[in-house]
Amino acid sequence: MNDLQTRPKRLQGTQAGRDAGIRWDLFLKTLTDRLAQPDPSFPSVRCVTRQTLVHLIGDVANELQLPSTFPSGKRVIDHLVSMGLASDVPVEVISRAGPSRDFVLLGIQDSRESRIDPLELLQAYDQRGVVCYFSALSYYDLTTQIPPFHHIASLTEPRPEPGAETSERVSESNEVAKRSKLGTHVFSYRGVPFYSTKRSRTSIPGVKTRVFSPATNIHIATMEQTLLDALQYPLRCGGPDVVLESWQQHVEKADEDLLLAYLNAIQLLPLARRVGALFELLGFRPARQLASYLEATKASIREHPEMPWIPLLRGVPYSRESAEWKVLVS
């Protein structure tokens, strides 16, 4: 943004023009300072939606008490684009309902810099959102597959829910009935669809902010959270092959203390059963604390023989039984 401090030619000549030019310079300096580096509430400052930038321009104009004749946010953006100091990002807009899907790339860009990483677009779309599912799997190199779609989640406050097993039966039914429902398709970029979804904060306790570039931080599910998400939401993570590949190749690299902390925070018995059954399937022996937690899960299963069988991956039919976990594994 440092190269945006350029005054329009029309603001030259008269005293009124000079005053307008001074206001323009002050405005651009303040706007540039606001977009100098990412912060927790504004993690993406190179790529932003037009709507976000219009709001920011309005905030700066109000802060500086600029007159009502000062150009609108839309005109300011159009001026920057016409000067080559900003550029539009060519995304395919699916619907005009909801938040803006039009993106602006700030600053002078060369052909290499003008390429936008999908995660940068995701964070620009929802500055408070969390990158998750297949997008996070790819970020951590948990899969060799190129993501066929991307996800950003907006976090919601938890609501009172039925017991774990009742909730599981409902979610199993929904997963089968809506196999193709990946979320809300908000836009596409270079032919790849981008989805927005909502998630309860209690379902995703593992979120970190990571430096993605000098101009972009990303809020993203941790590697351990992403592995658990793959078990719970396999269709949003690329399906059985991708899920099993990610666990097979990376389970020994996972932080077991974090896995245990997330399982305790999520408090969903079917998820713990799936983790135990998958460890058994992979021949993986967890360390003492996680092993103790999973043994307690087994005890709960033995105490409730009426507990229904569940598949290792929701929405995927299996037939071979893992009796200790009451999970169908292959």
C-alpha positions in Angstrom: 0.0 0.0 0.0 3.0 2.4 0.3 2.7 3.1 -3.5 -0.9 4.3 -3.2 0.0 7.8 -2.2 -0.7 9.4 -5.5 -2.9 12.5 -6.0 -5.6 12.6 -8.8 -4.6 15.1 -11.5 -8.0 16.8 -11.3 -7.1 18.1 -7.8 -4.6 20.6 -8.9 -4.5 24.4 -9.7 -7.0 26.3 -7.5 -6.8 26.8 -3.7 -9.8 24.5 -3.4 -7.9 22.0 -5.5 -4.9 22.3 -3.3 -7.0 21.8 -0.2 -8.6 18.8 -1.8 -5.2 17.4 -2.7 -4.0 17.8 0.9 -7.1 16.0 2.1 -6.5 13.2 -0.4 -2.9 12.8 0.7 -3.9 12.7 4.3 -6.6 10.2 3.5 -4.3 7.9 1.6 -1.6 8.0 4.3 -4.1 7.0 6.9 -5.5 4.3 4.7 -2.0 3.1 3.9 -1.2 3.0 7.6 -4.3 0.9 8.3 -3.3 -1.6 5.7 0.4 -1.6 6.5 0.3 -5.1 8.1 -2.2 -7.7 9.2 -3.6 -7.8 12.7 -5.9 -10.3 14.5 -9.1 -8.5 13.4 -7.8 -7.7 9.8 -5.6 -10.6 8.8 -5.7 -10.0 5.1 -4.4 -6.6 3.9 -3.2 -7.3 0.4 -6.3 -9.0 -0.9 -9.7 -7.7 0.4 -13.3 -7.7 -0.7 -14.6 -4.5 -2.2 -17.2 -4.4 0.6 -14.5 -4.6 3.2 -12.5 -1.9 1.5 -15.5 0.4 1.1 -16.2 0.1 4.8 -12.6 0.8 5.7 -12.5 3.8 3.4 -15.7 5.1 5.1 -14.2 4.6 8.5 -11.0 6.6 7.6 -13.1 9.4 6.0 -15.2 9.6 9.2 -12.1 9.6 11.4 -10.5 12.4 9.4 -13.9 14.3 9.3 -13.6 14.7 5.6 -16.4 16.7 3.9 -19.4 14.9 2.3 -17.9 15.9 -1.1 -15.0 13.6 -0.6 -15.2 10.7 -3.1 -17.2 7.6 -2.1 -15.5 4.3 -1.3 -16.5 2.9 -4.7 -15.0 5.9 -6.5 -11.8 5.7 -4.5 -11.4 2.1 -5.4 -12.2 2.7 -9.0 -9.6 5.5 -9.0 -6.9 3.2 -7.5 -7.7 0.6 -10.1 -7.6 3.1 -13.0 -4.1 4.2 -11.8 -2.8 0.7 -11.6 -2.5 0.8 -7.9 -5.1 -1.9 -7.3 -6.6 -4.6 -9.5 -9.8 -6.7 -9.5 -9.4 -10.4 -8.9 -11.4 -12.4 -11.5 -13.5 -14.7 -9.5 -16.7 -16.3 -10.7 -19.5 -15.0 -8.6 -22.2 -17.6 -7.8 -24.8 -15.3 -6.1 -25.1 -11.6 -5.3 -26.8 -12.5 -2.0 -24.8 -12.2 1.2 -21.3 -10.8 1.6 -19.4 -9.3 -1.3 -17.6 -11.9 -3.5 -15.7 -9.2 -5.5 -12.0 -9.0 -4.5 -9.4 -6.2 -4.9 -5.7 -6.8 -4.9 -3.9 -3.7 -3.4 -0.6 -2.3 -4.6 1.3 -2.5 -7.9 1.5 -6.2 -8.9 3.8 -8.0 -11.3 2.6 -11.1 -13.1 4.0 -13.4 -10.4 2.6 -11.4 -7.4 -0.9 -11.1 -9.0 -1.5 -14.8 -8.5 -3.7 -15.3 -5.4 -3.3 -18.3 -3.2 -6.6 -19.9 -2.4 -6.0 -19.5 1.4 -5.5 -15.8 0.9 -8.8 -15.6 -1.0 -10.6 -17.5 1.8 -9.3 -15.2 4.5 -10.1 -12.1 2.5 -13.7 -13.4 2.0 -14.2 -13.9 5.8 -11.7 -12.0 7.8 -12.9 -13.7 11.0 -13.4 -17.1 9.4 -11.3 -20.3 9.9 -9.7 -22.2 7.1 -10.6 -25.9 7.5 -11.3 -29.3 5.9 -9.5 -30.1 2.6 -7.9 -26.6 2.6 -6.2 -27.3 5.9 -5.2 -30.8 4.8 -3.4 -29.3 1.9 -1.8 -26.6 3.9 -0.2 -29.1 6.3 0.7 -31.5 3.4 -1.5 -34.2 4.9 -2.5 -35.2 1.4 -0.9 -35.5 -2.0 -4.2 -34.6 -3.7 -4.8 -31.1 -5.1 -7.9 -29.7 -3.3 -10.9 -29.9 -5.6 -12.6 -27.3 -3.4 -11.9 -25.0 -0.4 -13.7 -24.1 2.8 -13.8 -21.2 5.2 -15.9 -21.6 8.4 -17.6 -18.9 10.4 -17.8 -19.9 14.1 -21.0 -19.8 16.0 -21.8 -20.0 19.7 -22.7 -23.5 20.9 -26.4 -24.4 21.4 -27.9 -26.9 23.7 -27.9 -30.3 21.9 -29.3 -33.7 22.5 -27.1 -36.5 23.9 -24.1 -37.7 22.0 -25.6 -40.8 20.6 -28.9 -39.1 19.6 -26.9 -36.3 18.0 -24.8 -38.9 16.2 -27.8 -40.7 14.7 -29.2 -37.4 13.5 -25.9 -36.3 12.0 -25.4 -39.8 10.4 -28.8 -39.5 8.7 -28.1 -35.9 7.6 -24.7 -37.0 6.2 -26.2 -39.7 4.1 -29.1 -37.6 2.9 -26.9 -34.6 2.0 -23.8 -36.3 0.6 -23.3 -33.6 -2.0 -23.9 -30.7 0.5 -20.4 -29.2 1.1 -21.7 -25.9 2.4 -22.7 -22.6 0.6 -20.9 -22.3 -2.7 -19.9 -18.6 -2.6 -17.6 -18.2 -5.6 -15.1 -20.0 -7.8 -11.5 -19.1 -8.7 -9.7 -20.7 -11.7 -12.5 -23.3 -11.9 -12.2 -24.4 -8.2 -15.3 -23.8 -6.0 -15.0 -22.1 -2.6 -17.5 -22.9 0.2 -18.6 -21.1 3.3 -19.9 -23.1 6.2 -20.9 -22.5 9.9 -19.3 -24.4 12.8 -19.9 -24.4 16.5 -16.9 -23.2 18.4 -17.0 -26.4 20.5 -16.6 -28.5 17.4 -13.3 -26.8 16.5 -11.2 -26.0 19.6 -7.9 -26.2 17.7 -7.5 -23.0 15.8 -4.3 -21.0 15.3 -3.3 -17.8 13.5 -0.3 -18.4 11.3 1.8 -16.0 9.2 1.1 -16.8 5.6 2.9 -13.8 4.0 3.9 -10.3 5.1 0.5 -9.1 4.1 -1.6 -12.1 5.2 -2.2 -14.1 8.3 -4.6 -17.0 8.3 -6.9 -18.4 11.0 -6.7 -22.1 10.4 -7.5 -25.4 12.1 -4.4 -27.0 13.6 -3.0 -30.2 12.1 -4.4 -32.3 14.9 -7.8 -30.6 14.6 -7.7 -31.2 10.9 -7.1 -34.9 11.4 -10.1 -35.1 13.7 -12.2 -33.1 11.2 -11.3 -35.6 8.5 -12.8 -38.4 10.6 -16.0 -36.4 11.4 -16.5 -34.7 8.0 -14.9 -37.0 5.4 -16.8 -35.7 2.5 -15.6 -32.2 3.1 -12.1 -33.5 3.4 -12.0 -35.4 0.1 -13.5 -38.7 0.9 -12.2 -42.0 2.4 -9.0 -42.3 0.4 -7.8 -38.8 1.4 -8.8 -39.3 5.0 -7.1 -42.6 5.4 -4.0 -41.4 3.6 -3.7 -38.4 5.9 -3.9 -40.6 9.0 -1.7 -43.3 7.8 1.1 -41.0 6.7 0.9 -38.5 9.6 -0.5 -40.1 12.7 2.9 -40.5 14.3 3.7 -36.8 13.7 0.6 -35.7 15.5 0.8 -34.1 19.0 -1.1 -36.6 21.1 -1.5 -34.1 23.9 -3.4 -31.8 21.5 -5.5 -34.7 20.2 -6.5 -35.6 23.8 -7.2 -31.9 24.6 -9.4 -31.5 21.5 -11.3 -34.8 22.2 -12.0 -33.6 25.8 -13.1 -30.2 24.5 -15.4 -31.6 21.7 -16.9 -34.2 24.1 -18.4 -36.4 21.3 -18.2 -40.1 22.1 -18.6 -41.3 18.5 -15.5 -39.3 17.6 -13.5 -40.9 20.3 -14.7 -44.3 19.2 -13.6 -43.6 15.6 -10.2 -42.5 16.8 -9.8 -45.7 18.8 -11.0 -47.9 15.9 -8.7 -46.1 13.5 -5.7 -46.5 15.8 -6.5 -50.2 16.0 -6.8 -50.5 12.2 -3.5 -48.7 11.7 -1.7 -50.7 14.4 -0.9 -47.4 16.2 -0.3 -47.4 20.0 -0.9 -44.0 21.6 1.0 -42.8 24.6 -0.3 -43.3 28.2 -2.6 -40.4 28.6 -4.4 -40.7 25.3 -4.4 -44.5 25.7 -6.1 -44.1 29.1 -8.7 -41.8 27.6 -9.5 -44.4 24.9 -9.6 -47.2 27.5 -12.3 -45.2 29.3 -14.2 -44.9 26.0 -14.1 -48.7 25.7 -15.4 -49.0 29.2 -18.3 -46.7 28.4 -19.1 -48.9 25.3 -19.2 -52.1 27.5 -21.5 -50.4 30.0 -23.9 -49.5 27.2 -24.5 -52.6 25.0 -27.4 -50.8 23.4 -25.0 -48.3 21.8 -25.5 -48.3 18.0 -22.9 -49.3 15.5 -21.4 -46.5 13.5 -19.2 -46.5 10.4 -15.5 -45.4 10.7 -16.3 -42.5 8.3 -19.8 -40.9 8.3 -21.8 -41.5 5.2 -19.4 -44.3 4.0 -20.8 -47.9 4.2 -18.5 -50.5 5.8 -19.2 -54.1 6.9 -16.3 -55.4 8.9 -16.8 -55.0 12.6 -14.5 -53.7 15.3 -16.4 -55.1 18.3 -14.5 -53.2 21.0 -15.4 -49.9 19.5 -18.7 -50.9 17.8 -17.4 -49.3 14.7 -17.6 -50.7 11.1 -14.1 -50.3 9.7 -13.9 -51.8 6.2 
